[in-house]
Amino acid sequence: MLNRNRSIIALSLLCAATLSGCVINVGGNGDYHDGGDVSSVLGSVTIYEGRHAGDVSSVNGDVTLQTFTVAEDVSTVNGNISIADNAAINDASTVNGDINAGKNLNVFGDMSTVNGNIGLSVNSLVEGDLETVNGDITVPDGEIKGSVTTQNGDVSLSGNTRIYGDIVFEETENGWMKNKSEQPVLSITDDVVVNGNIILERAVVLELANPALESKVIRRNNSNRS
């Protein structure tokens, strides 16, 4: 009996180590059932085409969602999040990594990074906010129902993109004293619509193809025009 218990404990530890340190693929033979949460500590996670998952997370690994996948909260700490075409998720977040998505993305919440970029493709719909601290945000043709916020990243909006909330460059130390080469760039092409305001709490290089957007620019901290 004692030997049997030891065998069970050893097998349990082996299984835990396997889930923590290996690549997890959802969609192949003998994998997780549809709709369940999937997590890894030291490995990457892939959700295969057409599958549905709950929360998908990794600590030190990438997360990949293939085409026509559905997931709830998608997150990693030290890794990238890659989302293929025609996917739907609740939220996406990473600390040290990029978030890149294919066309026809549906996000019912927010997308955020600390030290990484957010890159969307055409026909993306984000019901919440896009937010980075030290990363760029690119939206070539999409709808963002919330706001777009960064501290030190460039923001590039093009095509028929519509931002329903504000575009915010948050305050940084000595942000109004930065040389132009150190300032982030806000680039907005002709057909982009911004319903909210463009709020600058630091110096930003503005590249606004539509002069009417100048009326939406609000500079805070009593600073002069940059």
C-alpha positions in Angstrom: 0.0 0.0 0.0 2.8 2.4 0.9 4.6 1.7 -2.4 1.3 2.3 -4.3 0.8 5.6 -2.6 4.4 6.6 -3.4 3.7 5.7 -7.0 0.6 7.8 -7.2 2.5 10.8 -5.6 5.3 10.4 -8.1 2.9 10.2 -11.0 1.1 13.4 -9.8 4.4 15.3 -9.5 5.4 14.2 -13.0 2.1 15.4 -14.4 2.4 18.8 -12.6 6.0 19.2 -13.9 4.8 18.3 -17.4 2.1 21.0 -17.4 4.4 23.6 -15.9 7.4 23.2 -18.1 6.3 22.0 -21.5 4.4 23.3 -24.5 0.7 22.8 -24.2 -1.3 22.3 -27.4 -5.1 22.4 -27.3 -6.7 20.8 -30.3 -4.6 17.7 -30.8 -5.1 14.1 -29.6 -5.6 13.6 -25.9 -5.6 17.3 -25.0 -7.9 19.4 -22.8 -11.6 19.4 -23.4 -13.1 22.4 -25.1 -14.0 25.3 -22.8 -11.6 24.6 -20.0 -8.9 26.8 -18.6 -5.4 26.2 -19.9 -2.2 27.4 -18.1 1.5 26.9 -18.1 4.4 28.2 -16.0 7.5 27.6 -18.1 6.0 26.8 -21.5 4.0 28.1 -24.3 0.3 27.5 -25.0 -1.4 27.0 -28.4 -5.1 26.8 -29.0 -5.7 25.1 -32.3 -8.0 26.2 -35.1 -11.7 26.2 -34.3 -11.3 25.3 -30.6 -12.9 27.0 -27.6 -11.0 27.6 -24.3 -11.6 29.3 -21.0 -8.8 31.4 -19.5 -5.5 30.8 -21.3 -2.3 31.9 -19.5 1.4 31.4 -19.3 4.1 32.9 -17.0 7.2 32.4 -19.1 6.0 31.5 -22.5 4.0 32.6 -25.6 0.3 32.2 -26.1 -1.0 31.4 -29.6 -4.6 31.3 -30.8 -5.1 29.9 -34.2 -7.9 30.9 -36.6 -11.6 30.7 -35.5 -10.7 30.2 -31.9 -12.6 31.5 -28.9 -11.1 32.1 -25.5 -11.8 34.1 -22.4 -9.0 36.0 -20.6 -5.7 35.5 -22.5 -2.5 36.5 -20.6 1.2 36.0 -20.1 3.9 37.6 -18.1 7.1 37.1 -20.1 5.9 36.2 -23.6 4.0 37.3 -26.7 0.4 36.8 -27.5 -0.4 35.9 -31.2 -4.0 35.8 -32.4 -4.8 34.6 -35.9 -7.7 35.7 -38.1 -11.4 35.4 -37.0 -10.8 34.9 -33.3 -12.8 36.1 -30.3 -11.6 36.7 -26.8 -12.6 38.6 -23.6 -9.3 40.3 -22.8 -5.6 40.1 -23.6 -2.7 41.2 -21.4 1.0 40.8 -21.1 3.8 42.4 -19.1 6.9 41.8 -21.2 5.7 40.9 -24.7 3.8 42.0 -27.8 0.2 41.4 -28.7 -0.4 40.8 -32.4 -3.7 39.9 -34.0 -5.1 39.0 -37.4 -8.1 40.3 -39.2 -11.7 40.2 -37.9 -10.7 40.1 -34.3 -13.4 40.5 -31.7 -12.4 41.6 -28.1 -15.2 42.0 -25.6 -12.9 43.7 -23.1 -9.5 45.3 -23.0 -6.0 44.7 -24.5 -2.9 45.8 -22.5 0.8 45.5 -22.3 3.5 47.1 -20.2 6.7 46.6 -22.2 5.3 45.5 -25.5 3.5 46.6 -28.6 -0.2 46.1 -29.6 -0.7 45.5 -33.3 -4.1 44.9 -34.8 -5.2 44.1 -38.3 -8.2 45.1 -40.5 -11.7 44.8 -39.2 -10.8 44.5 -35.6 -13.4 45.4 -32.9 -12.3 46.1 -29.3 -15.2 46.8 -26.9 -12.8 48.1 -24.2 -9.5 50.0 -24.1 -6.1 49.6 -25.7 -3.3 50.4 -23.3 0.5 50.2 -23.2 3.2 51.8 -21.1 6.3 51.4 -23.2 4.9 50.0 -26.4 3.5 51.1 -29.7 -0.2 50.8 -30.7 -1.1 50.2 -34.3 -4.7 50.0 -35.6 -4.9 50.0 -39.4 -8.7 49.6 -39.8 -10.8 48.9 -36.7 -13.2 50.1 -34.0 -12.1 50.8 -30.5 -15.1 51.4 -28.3 -13.0 52.5 -25.3 -9.8 54.7 -25.1 -6.3 54.4 -26.4 -3.7 55.1 -23.8 0.1 55.0 -23.6 3.0 56.7 -21.9 6.0 56.3 -24.1 4.8 54.4 -27.2 3.9 55.6 -30.7 0.2 55.4 -31.7 -0.6 54.8 -35.4 -4.2 55.0 -36.6 -5.1 54.5 -40.2 -7.8 53.4 -42.7 -11.4 53.7 -41.5 -10.4 53.3 -37.8 -12.8 54.8 -35.3 -11.9 55.6 -31.7 -15.0 56.1 -29.6 -13.1 57.2 -26.4 -10.1 59.4 -25.9 -6.5 59.1 -27.1 -4.3 59.7 -24.0 -0.5 60.1 -23.6 0.0 59.9 -19.9 2.3 62.0 -17.8 6.0 60.9 -17.4 8.8 62.5 -15.5 10.1 65.6 -17.4 7.8 64.6 -20.2 7.3 68.1 -21.5 11.1 68.7 -21.5 12.0 65.8 -23.8 13.9 66.4 -27.0 11.8 65.8 -30.1 13.7 62.7 -30.9 12.6 61.3 -27.5 9.0 62.1 -27.9 6.4 59.5 -29.0 4.5 60.1 -32.2 0.7 60.2 -32.7 0.0 59.5 -36.4 -3.6 59.7 -37.7 -4.5 59.4 -41.4 -7.4 61.3 -43.1 -10.3 59.0 -42.7 -9.8 58.1 -39.0 -12.6 59.3 -36.7 -11.9 60.2 -33.0 -15.1 60.8 -31.0 -13.3 61.7 -27.8 -10.4 64.1 -27.1 -6.6 63.8 -27.7 -5.2 64.3 -24.2 -1.5 65.1 -23.9 0.0 65.0 -20.5 3.5 65.0 -22.0 5.2 66.2 -25.2 4.1 64.3 -28.3 4.9 64.7 -32.0 1.5 65.1 -33.8 1.1 63.9 -37.3 -2.6 64.7 -38.0 -3.7 64.4 -41.6 -7.0 65.9 -40.8 -6.5 69.5 -39.4 -10.0 69.3 -37.7 -8.5 66.9 -35.1 -6.4 69.8 -33.8 -9.5 71.1 -32.0 -9.6 67.9 -30.0 -6.1 68.3 -28.6 -6.0 69.0 -24.9 -2.6 69.8 -23.3 -2.4 69.4 -19.6 0.1 70.6 -16.9 -0.1 74.2 -18.2 2.5 73.5 -20.8 3.2 75.3 -24.0 2.3 73.9 -27.4 5.0 71.4 -28.4 
